Amino acid sequence: MHGDRQSQVRQPGQRQIPERHAPVADRLRTRHHPRALTRRKPVRGHNLRRTAYRRHTELAGSQARLADGRPVAAEAVLTAAVDMYHELAAEHPTFMEADQRLADSLQHLGEVYRALNLTEHKDKEYETWAECAQIRTRLFQATMSPETALQAGLAFRRLADLAKSDGDRDNALRLLSTRLAMTEAMAEMYPYEEELAAELAGARKDVAALTAHVASTTDGPERVGRLNEEGGAATAQVIGVLRQGPSAFNQWRADNAEEELDLSGADLRGMELNDMVFAGANLAGANLSRVSARGAIFSGADLTDANLTGADLTGAGFGYSEVVNATIAFTRLGSAMIQPATLTGAVLTGAILHHTSFRKCDLTGVDLRGCDFSRLDLKHSGLDGTIIDTP
């Protein structure tokens, strides 16, 4: 299964350009500043930008070869370019343009493998797109714009196509759901971007088609999280209280402690929920994308299939909650207490996890690609069974 094998990020300082690419590398050396090809004499200032521009021109030539029906020739040039862009990015980790060029070259190389459609290239194709998605995610986090969202969305879509071709539809659905959540968030920020609107329509169509297929092959009816008329009226009343702020809502909760707080399937996008208490609430299937819920309490809540993409959950508490199959991509979870909780199958791609506690959590099948684990508390949890970037 492709879901078990993640991208192997190459360490440019520890490998040589393959011998079969030596002619291409030699040709590139004659066209570029020699310092761009060695770690000992890094290119600086305008020379670095000039080198990046020239290499980008080489990539344009490889695109022409691909469009002209010569993918094998394009593959040789692009592979050599990827190797050298790895060096450039490693030498200048703060130079965002180097990451952008590397991602571009990986994308072009992935398209070449896709065009060749050879069985022996499937592993390389998956690794190429996985690394591309990782870098695109990082660039999207740094510059949240329609362009970076579209670029990341393409990488996630290509990975999902590979997962589907391998029969791993669960992983494909997670990837497509991440793409959809990211696109939805950006489409709300840029409602007049036609290309983004088209991408959103395509993302919704892809998720709906795959969800229907997965549902048809599983036992039991699929929960869609819709509310009946009575429930809809009650939800509208609760949302009205939420808009009054934390003091009013928390007092209302205390006065109605005997009643279940049912917000399953509710649309709470972009709301201010800071310091509010949702302990024991039913938020299954709720749309909480881009909410600000700093310091909020979700202990014992059911967040199964909830969408928390782009939310600010800094300092929030999720003890004993159910967060199964939830989408928590690109979410701020700094200092959040998620202990103990069940997060089986949740997507946390690109989430910010500074000092986040996952103690005694079930992280089976959790997608943590693009996350930094250096300040993560995983006591009695571990990363076994999670989907992560291979170092």
C-alpha positions as CSV (number, residue, x, y, z in Angstrom):
1,M,0.0,0.0,0.0
2,H,1.2,3.4,-0.8
3,G,-0.2,4.7,2.5
4,D,2.6,2.8,4.3
5,R,5.4,4.3,2.4
6,Q,6.0,8.0,2.7
7,S,8.4,10.3,0.9
8,Q,12.1,9.9,1.4
9,V,13.5,13.4,1.5
10,R,16.8,13.4,-0.1
11,Q,19.8,14.7,1.8
12,P,21.7,16.6,-0.9
13,G,24.9,16.8,0.9
14,Q,25.1,13.0,1.2
15,R,24.6,11.9,-2.4
16,Q,26.0,12.4,-5.8
17,I,24.1,13.1,-9.0
18,P,23.4,9.6,-10.6
19,E,25.9,8.6,-13.2
20,R,23.2,8.3,-15.8
21,H,22.4,12.0,-15.3
22,A,26.0,13.2,-15.6
23,P,25.7,14.5,-19.2
24,V,22.7,16.6,-18.2
25,A,24.5,17.8,-15.1
26,D,27.6,18.7,-17.1
27,R,25.4,20.7,-19.5
28,L,23.8,22.6,-16.7
29,R,27.2,23.3,-15.1
30,T,28.2,25.1,-18.3
31,R,25.1,27.3,-18.1
32,H,25.1,28.2,-14.4
33,H,27.4,29.9,-12.0
34,P,29.8,27.1,-10.6
35,R,29.2,28.1,-7.0
36,A,25.6,27.1,-7.4
37,L,26.7,23.4,-7.7
38,T,28.8,23.1,-4.5
39,R,27.9,23.4,-0.8
40,R,31.4,24.8,0.0
41,K,30.9,28.1,-1.9
42,P,27.2,29.0,-1.6
43,V,25.8,31.5,-4.0
44,R,24.6,34.7,-2.3
45,G,22.5,37.7,-3.1
46,H,21.6,38.4,-6.7
47,N,23.8,35.6,-8.0
48,L,21.5,33.1,-6.1
49,R,18.4,34.5,-7.7
50,R,20.1,34.5,-11.1
51,T,21.0,30.8,-10.7
52,A,17.4,30.0,-9.6
53,Y,16.1,31.8,-12.7
54,R,18.4,29.9,-15.1
55,R,17.4,26.6,-13.6
56,H,13.8,27.6,-13.9
57,T,14.5,28.2,-17.6
58,E,15.8,24.6,-17.8
59,L,12.6,23.4,-16.2
60,A,10.6,25.3,-18.9
61,G,12.6,23.4,-21.5
62,S,11.8,20.1,-19.9
63,Q,8.1,21.0,-19.9
64,A,8.3,21.6,-23.6
65,R,9.9,18.2,-24.0
66,L,7.0,16.7,-22.1
67,A,4.4,18.6,-24.1
68,D,6.2,17.5,-27.3
69,G,5.8,13.9,-26.4
70,R,9.4,13.3,-25.1
71,P,8.8,12.5,-21.4
72,V,11.9,10.3,-21.1
73,A,14.2,13.3,-22.1
74,A,12.2,15.5,-19.7
75,E,12.7,13.0,-16.9
76,A,16.5,13.1,-17.2
77,V,16.6,16.9,-17.0
78,L,14.1,17.2,-14.2
79,T,15.7,14.5,-12.0
80,A,19.0,16.4,-12.3
81,A,17.3,19.7,-11.5
82,V,15.6,18.2,-8.4
83,D,19.0,17.1,-7.1
84,M,20.5,20.5,-7.5
85,Y,17.4,22.3,-6.1
86,H,17.8,20.1,-3.0
87,E,21.3,21.5,-2.6
88,L,20.1,25.1,-3.2
89,A,17.3,24.7,-0.6
90,A,19.6,23.1,1.9
91,E,22.2,25.8,1.6
92,H,19.6,28.6,1.9
93,P,16.8,27.3,4.2
94,T,15.3,30.8,4.6
95,F,15.2,31.5,0.9
96,M,11.6,30.7,0.1
97,E,12.1,30.9,-3.7
98,A,14.5,27.9,-3.4
99,D,11.6,25.8,-1.9
100,Q,9.3,27.1,-4.5
101,R,11.6,26.0,-7.3
102,L,12.2,22.6,-5.7
103,A,8.4,22.1,-5.5
104,D,8.0,23.2,-9.1
105,S,10.6,20.7,-10.3
106,L,9.1,17.9,-8.2
107,Q,5.7,18.7,-9.7
108,H,7.0,18.6,-13.2
109,L,8.8,15.3,-12.5
110,G,5.7,13.8,-11.0
111,E,3.8,14.7,-14.2
112,V,6.4,13.0,-16.3
113,Y,6.1,9.8,-14.3
114,R,2.3,10.1,-14.6
115,A,2.7,10.5,-18.4
116,L,5.0,7.5,-18.7
117,N,2.7,5.4,-16.6
118,L,5.2,2.6,-16.0
119,T,4.8,0.1,-13.2
120,E,8.5,0.4,-12.3
121,H,8.1,4.1,-11.7
122,K,5.1,3.9,-9.3
123,D,7.3,4.1,-6.2
124,K,9.3,7.0,-7.5
125,E,6.1,8.7,-8.6
126,Y,4.5,8.4,-5.1
127,E,7.7,9.6,-3.4
128,T,8.0,12.6,-5.8
129,W,4.4,13.7,-5.2
130,A,4.6,13.1,-1.4
131,E,7.7,15.3,-1.1
132,C,6.0,17.9,-3.4
133,A,2.9,17.9,-1.1
134,Q,5.1,18.3,1.9
135,I,6.9,21.4,0.5
136,R,3.6,22.8,-1.0
137,T,2.0,22.5,2.5
138,R,4.9,24.4,4.1
139,L,4.7,27.1,1.4
140,F,0.9,27.4,2.0
141,Q,1.4,27.8,5.7
142,A,4.0,30.6,5.0
143,T,1.8,32.4,2.4
144,M,-1.8,31.5,2.5
145,S,-3.0,32.6,-0.9
146,P,-5.1,31.2,-3.7
147,E,-2.0,30.3,-5.7
148,T,-0.3,28.3,-2.9
149,A,-3.7,26.6,-2.1
150,L,-4.1,25.5,-5.7
151,Q,-0.5,24.2,-5.9
152,A,-0.9,22.2,-2.7
153,G,-4.3,20.9,-3.8
154,L,-2.8,19.5,-7.0
155,A,-0.2,17.6,-5.1
156,F,-2.9,16.1,-2.7
157,R,-5.0,15.2,-5.7
158,R,-2.2,13.4,-7.4
159,L,-1.4,11.5,-4.2
160,A,-5.1,10.5,-3.9
161,D,-5.1,9.2,-7.5
162,L,-2.1,7.0,-6.7
163,A,-3.7,5.8,-3.5
164,K,-7.0,4.9,-5.3
165,S,-5.1,3.1,-8.0
166,D,-3.5,1.0,-5.3
167,G,-6.8,0.2,-3.7
168,D,-6.2,2.4,-0.6
169,R,-9.4,4.4,-0.8
170,D,-9.4,5.4,2.9
171,N,-6.1,7.2,2.4
172,A,-7.3,8.7,-0.8
173,L,-10.4,10.0,1.0
174,R,-8.2,11.6,3.7
175,L,-6.0,13.3,1.1
176,L,-9.0,14.6,-0.9
177,S,-10.7,15.8,2.3
178,T,-7.6,17.8,3.3
179,R,-7.6,19.3,-0.2
180,L,-11.3,20.2,0.1
181,A,-11.0,21.7,3.6
182,M,-8.1,23.8,2.5
183,T,-9.8,25.0,-0.7
184,E,-13.0,25.8,1.2
185,A,-11.2,28.0,3.7
186,M,-9.4,29.9,0.9
187,A,-12.6,30.2,-1.2
188,E,-14.3,32.0,1.7
189,M,-11.4,34.4,2.0
190,Y,-11.3,35.0,-1.8
191,P,-14.9,34.6,-3.0
192,Y,-14.3,36.2,-6.4
193,E,-11.4,34.0,-7.5
194,E,-12.8,32.1,-10.4
195,E,-10.0,29.5,-10.5
196,L,-10.4,28.9,-6.8
197,A,-14.1,28.5,-7.2
198,A,-13.6,25.9,-10.0
199,E,-11.1,24.1,-7.8
200,L,-13.6,24.0,-4.9
201,A,-16.3,22.6,-7.2
202,G,-13.9,19.9,-8.4
203,A,-12.7,19.1,-4.8
204,R,-16.3,18.7,-3.6
205,K,-17.1,16.4,-6.6
206,D,-14.1,14.2,-6.0
207,V,-14.8,13.8,-2.2
208,A,-18.5,13.1,-2.9
209,A,-17.7,10.5,-5.5
210,L,-15.2,8.7,-3.3
211,T,-17.4,9.0,-0.2
212,A,-20.3,7.4,-2.0
213,H,-18.0,4.5,-3.1
214,V,-16.6,3.9,0.3
215,A,-20.1,4.1,1.9
216,S,-21.4,1.5,-0.7
217,T,-18.7,-1.0,0.3
218,T,-19.1,-0.7,4.1
219,D,-21.8,-2.2,6.4
220,G,-24.6,-0.1,7.8
221,P,-26.0,3.3,6.8
222,E,-23.7,6.2,6.4
223,R,-24.1,9.0,8.9
224,V,-24.4,12.4,7.1
225,G,-24.9,14.5,10.2
226,R,-28.0,16.3,9.0
227,L,-30.5,17.9,11.4
228,N,-34.2,17.5,11.3
229,E,-36.5,20.5,11.5
230,E,-36.8,20.4,15.3
231,G,-33.1,20.0,15.7
232,G,-32.5,22.8,13.2
233,A,-34.6,25.2,15.2
234,A,-32.8,24.2,18.4
235,T,-29.4,24.7,16.7
236,A,-30.3,28.1,15.5
237,Q,-31.2,29.0,19.1
238,V,-27.9,27.7,20.4
239,I,-26.0,29.6,17.7
240,G,-27.8,32.8,18.8
241,V,-26.5,32.3,22.4
242,L,-23.0,31.5,21.0
243,R,-22.9,34.9,19.4
244,Q,-23.5,36.6,22.7
245,G,-20.0,35.6,23.9
246,P,-18.4,33.2,26.4
247,S,-20.0,34.6,29.6
248,A,-23.6,34.4,28.2
249,F,-23.0,31.0,26.6
250,N,-21.3,29.4,29.6
251,Q,-24.1,30.6,31.9
252,W,-26.7,29.3,29.5
253,R,-24.9,25.9,29.6
254,A,-24.8,25.9,33.4
255,D,-28.6,26.6,33.5
256,N,-29.3,23.8,31.0
257,A,-26.8,21.3,32.3
258,E,-29.3,18.4,32.2
259,E,-29.9,18.8,28.5
260,E,-27.6,17.5,25.8
261,L,-25.9,20.1,23.7
262,D,-26.5,18.8,20.1
263,L,-24.7,20.7,17.4
264,S,-24.1,17.8,15.1
265,G,-23.8,18.9,11.5
266,A,-24.0,22.6,12.5
267,D,-22.3,25.3,10.4
268,L,-20.2,27.3,12.9
269,R,-17.5,28.4,10.4
270,G,-15.4,31.4,11.4
271,M,-17.2,32.0,14.7
272,E,-15.6,33.3,17.9
273,L,-15.8,30.5,20.5
274,N,-12.9,31.5,22.8
275,D,-13.1,30.2,26.4
276,M,-16.5,28.5,25.8
277,V,-17.4,25.2,27.4
278,F,-18.5,22.4,25.0
279,A,-17.9,19.6,27.4
280,G,-20.0,16.5,26.4
281,A,-21.4,18.3,23.4
282,N,-22.3,16.4,20.2
283,L,-20.4,18.2,17.4
284,A,-20.2,15.2,15.1
285,G,-20.0,16.3,11.5
286,A,-20.0,20.0,12.5
287,N,-18.2,22.6,10.4
288,L,-15.8,24.4,12.7
289,S,-13.4,25.6,10.1
290,R,-11.5,28.8,10.8
291,V,-13.2,29.2,14.2
292,S,-11.3,30.9,17.0
293,A,-11.7,28.6,20.1
294,R,-8.7,29.6,22.2
295,G,-9.0,28.1,25.6
296,A,-12.3,26.4,24.8
297,I,-13.2,23.1,26.6
298,F,-14.2,20.1,24.5
299,S,-13.8,17.5,27.1
300,G,-15.9,14.4,26.5
301,A,-17.3,16.0,23.2
302,D,-18.0,14.0,20.1
303,L,-16.1,15.6,17.2
304,T,-16.3,12.6,14.9
305,D,-16.1,13.7,11.2
306,A,-15.9,17.3,12.3
307,N,-14.1,19.9,10.1
308,L,-11.7,22.1,12.1
309,T,-9.5,23.2,9.2
310,G,-7.6,26.4,9.9
311,A,-9.1,26.8,13.4
312,D,-7.3,28.5,16.3
313,L,-7.4,26.0,19.1
314,T,-4.5,27.3,21.1
315,G,-4.8,26.2,24.7
316,A,-8.0,24.3,24.1
317,G,-8.8,21.1,26.1
318,F,-10.0,17.8,24.5
319,G,-9.7,15.3,27.3
320,Y,-11.7,12.0,26.7
321,S,-13.1,13.4,23.5
322,E,-13.9,11.5,20.3
323,V,-12.1,13.1,17.3
324,V,-12.3,10.1,14.9
325,N,-11.9,10.9,11.2
326,A,-12.0,14.6,11.9
327,T,-10.2,17.1,9.6
328,I,-7.9,19.3,11.7
329,A,-5.5,20.3,8.9
330,F,-3.6,23.6,9.2
331,T,-5.0,24.2,12.7
332,R,-3.2,26.0,15.5
333,L,-3.0,23.6,18.5
334,G,-0.3,25.3,20.5
335,S,-0.4,24.2,24.2
336,A,-3.7,22.3,23.6
337,M,-4.4,19.4,25.9
338,I,-5.6,16.5,23.9
339,Q,-5.3,13.8,26.6
340,P,-6.5,11.2,26.6
341,A,-8.6,11.2,23.4
342,T,-9.3,9.0,20.4
343,L,-8.1,10.5,17.1
344,T,-8.2,7.4,14.9
345,G,-8.1,8.4,11.2
346,A,-8.0,12.2,11.9
347,V,-6.1,14.4,9.4
348,L,-3.8,16.9,11.1
349,T,-1.8,17.8,8.0
350,G,0.2,20.9,8.5
351,A,-1.2,21.6,12.0
352,I,0.9,23.7,14.4
353,L,1.7,21.6,17.4
354,H,3.9,23.7,19.7
355,H,3.8,22.1,23.2
356,T,0.7,20.2,22.3
357,S,0.0,17.2,24.6
358,F,-1.2,14.0,23.0
359,R,-0.7,11.9,26.2
360,K,-2.5,8.5,26.2
361,C,-4.1,9.2,22.8
362,D,-5.0,6.6,20.2
363,L,-3.3,8.0,17.1
364,T,-3.9,5.0,14.8
365,G,-4.1,6.2,11.2
366,V,-3.7,9.8,12.1
367,D,-2.2,11.9,9.3
368,L,0.6,14.1,10.8
369,R,2.4,15.0,7.6
370,G,3.8,18.5,7.5
371,C,3.8,18.7,11.3
372,D,6.8,19.5,13.6
373,F,7.2,17.0,16.4
374,S,10.1,18.7,18.2
375,R,7.9,20.2,20.9
376,L,5.2,17.6,21.1
377,D,4.2,15.6,24.2
378,L,3.5,12.0,23.2
379,K,4.0,10.3,26.6
380,H,2.2,6.9,26.5
381,S,1.1,7.5,22.9
382,G,4.0,7.4,20.4
383,L,3.8,7.7,16.6
384,D,3.3,4.0,15.8
385,G,0.5,3.6,13.2
386,T,0.5,7.3,12.2
387,I,1.2,8.7,8.8
388,I,4.2,10.9,8.9
389,D,6.9,12.3,6.6
390,T,9.9,10.1,6.5
391,P,13.0,12.1,7.6
